[in-house]
Amino acid sequence: MKFEAPRGTHDILPSDQPLWQRVTGDAERLCALYGYRKIVTPGFEDTELFIRTSGGGSDVVQKEMYTFQDRGGRSLTLRPEATAPICRAYVQHGMHRDPQPVKLYTLGPMWRYDRPQRGRYREHWQLSVEAIGSDDPAVDAELIQFYDELLRRLGIGDYVLELNSIGDENCRPAYIERLQAWLDEHDAELDDEARAKRQTTPLRVFDVKSERVQAALAEAPKIGEALCDACREHFDQVRGFLDALGVRYELRPTLVRGLDYYTRTTFEFKDEAIGAQDSICGGGRYDGLIEAIGGPPTPGIGFGAGIERLLVSLCDIEVEPEGIDVFFVAAEGADRRAIAKALSELRRRDISADMDYAGRSVKGQHTQASRLGARRVEVVEPGQAPNPEQIAQELQT
């Protein structure tokens, strides 16, 4: 039987690593510059955590989660996103007692059952950045500008940032009533997907895939027209900070995101490289999420950005693999034990070094040294012993 990676998953091969490390390395360096500290949560959580935060009627819960019962009969789910687990950790470990906001990030695999396509996998890696404990519009702008800066550092320029505010519990109910009335009048223009989304959360009708229905919904009431004074002032300040930071954006009145926990600011970055309808990063404010999972009322904002999708945007960029410092070529009859000892001494000095382990000829060993990008090749003849101290000194000069 021939085994392959399961459908919708992929191996990240050594040849993929230079570009992969470029992206993840730049992201983590940027997190440090912006004061975001790393957190690592389990790969699976109680299923109820995602039902309560994402919404029982969301596509994530209804169609995409990998849920299973463990041997103790507990319902567990492989994390489909990282915001809820990070917020769970915030509550569990009493981080509300720390200086606020608590700025956190994680970088790891997520799991969603979806149709595999370019840059979209059932197991995919995601950068999640969260600022919990502040409703300051400047924090919203900082998070958005963070990803804008990451794209700039990676040399990606052909993208669009879409921005909206979806209000809060004070102004959204009145808007939902207006939207429901409009949807009743225009039910014939909806499809089954839109009607199903409406039954769970009316705002989700704007997430439908049908271009025909999207065109009809363009005439529906907009949440931006129904914002209360506090939400409108908050959004105005977010835009003011983005303008001051030089971040280009487009207002999209129908941008609602697909999870129940979002409030006020929502945003998506889209890149033509993977298709105009697919985002490479999406996020928003979730001021009620912490309270929904048992914590004190706590504002927060964050985003999730797929690494594989970002790599599609970087498909034309080549990153040279990092070579090794020294490769030892053993002539026939050379003392390989002396070479092994020299390798160990050099590695203790943080000098990368290697030798042949495949019985290659001298010519073949030189070829292997070239493949490994060796900056220095040491040929060891019979009766010779390499001098690691001398080699280390010469490498430093």
Disulfide bonds with the S-S distance in Angstrom:
none
